[in-house]
Amino acid sequence: MCTIDFVVAVKYNNDSKYNEVLNMATEKLNDKPFKLETTANPISPNVFCADPTSVEYDGRLYVYGTNDHQQYQAVGDDGKNDYVHIKSLVIFSTDDMANWEYHGIINTAEIAPWITNSWAPSIVSRTEDDGLTHFYLYFSNNGNGVGVLTAINPLGPWSDPLGKPLIYQNMPGLENCPAPFDPGVCIDENGIGWLSFGGGTPSDGNTIHSKVAKIVKLGRDMLSFDSDFISIDAPYFYEASELNYENGTYIYTYSTDWQARDNWDRSDIPAPSICSMGCMTSKTPLDADSWEFRCGLFLNAGESGMDWCNNHTHLTEYRGTKYILHHTMHIQERMNTKGGFRCMCVDYLPYSDTEFPVTKATRDGVNQVQWLDPYKQHSGAEMFTCAGMWYDKNDNGTMSVISLDNGSWIYVKGVDFRNGAQKLYIKASGSGSVELRLDERNDNPFAVIELKENVKEYTVDFEKQISGNHNLYFAFSEKNISLENWKFI
């Protein structure tokens, strides 16, 4: 498509051209974002998603989760999230822990048509003999087992190497594991893979020491087993297994159940609270007696004044800081639905192989770890928050944002223009205008780009450069305006 050098109005001059373009600007922007501009949680401002896991690659943190939005789209505002329509996973990524790019879905039903559902992924990567980084993404096939997808890029394309479940219900060795789902995977310092999983209540009703949770050593191919299934005696175990490896220690986390703790049988350590995340450690994971209960390290969101809900967490380290990924129902609180639709969040949890502080969910979330570089190309689907926006897949597989109504907008946090930007390039389409606003959503536009039919690429010259640190708003005057990417020059 052709590129247009478009005449731009800047808010620092008062000539007639500025007044003319300003009159075209949106009088009022959408003032009801589901994610506030002042809080970093949840990760996504508009996609219902849960059960996060993550992997770092090429300087970015990639987060994967259960696609609750697929259920929401199937049942609507008045429906319930019973997970039955969920047959895909979602992907987000960040390099600053504030602005998150939505990469769309992994269509598990298409890749692995044998599945019933796909929930609660867990991912790990390893450099293989071919010199490439291989990604192994394990997921729950409903409550019936575990499947695995593989790729050589964190965004895929993904394949189903087995063509069947890796773990299935009533598999030999899983006689006391009613629901062998919710996988958690890690790779230790020797390059050996380990997988935990399990869920449900045993037939004998022993919920405090059910030994339902399982761990197994994976084969070199990460698609087979190199040990028997070993039980982990996780107190009040319910679901949501995850594994981490830290300084020779295997860290197992899980969701506890909802029963009262009246029968807690230890005096040296408190019982984990109801539906919290428990933590256990071992240095010899195939020795069932070696697993030591540490604490209930992450409280239920209800204990933070939010809606009570189940949880599924993942411990991760990025750029030298320790975090816990989890989910709440932040977005649902601000929407016209009460069906139990979840959203992924991130908070601090400075754990080590021996110390596990007890923490809880927050609305504030975490701080931005670096300024966003405006001189690199950014997707329109990368943002801190937005209002009235959704996504559309481009021909090259990347995502655009698209306005759902007049006055929709996206907000990009913490941009460092350094000595000054003189131009803006955007790739956009639709009818109406795209406005660039600095720092304040309802401030006058710094620039207004009037979209033209059959033109998608625009280069805008500024009369006065933008320098220093700013927050950015891209506002859209009409519905059905698509923003594919942008870059300052």
Secondary structure, DSSP 8 states (H G I E B T S, - for coil): --EEEE----TT--SHHHHHHHHHS-SS-----SS-TT---SS-SS---EEEEEEEETTEEEEEEE-HHHHHHHH-TT----STT---EEEEEESSSSSEEEEEEE-HHHH-TT-S--EEEEEEEEE-TTSSEEEEEEEE-TTSEEEEEEESSTT---B-SSSS-SEETT-TT-TT-S-----EEEE-TTS-EEEEE--S--TT---TT----EEEEB-TTSSSBSS--EE---TTEEEEEEEEEETTEEEEEEEE-SS--TT---SSS----TT-EEEEEESSTT-GGG-EEEEEEE--GGGGTS-------EEEEETTEEEEEEEE-HHHHTTT--S---EEEEEE----SS----B---SS-----S-B-TTS-EETTEESEEESEEEEE-TTS-EEEEESSTTEEEEEEEEE-TT-EEEEEEEEESSSEEEEEES-TTS--SEEEE--TT--EEEEEEEEEE-SEEEEEEEESSTT-EEEEEEE-
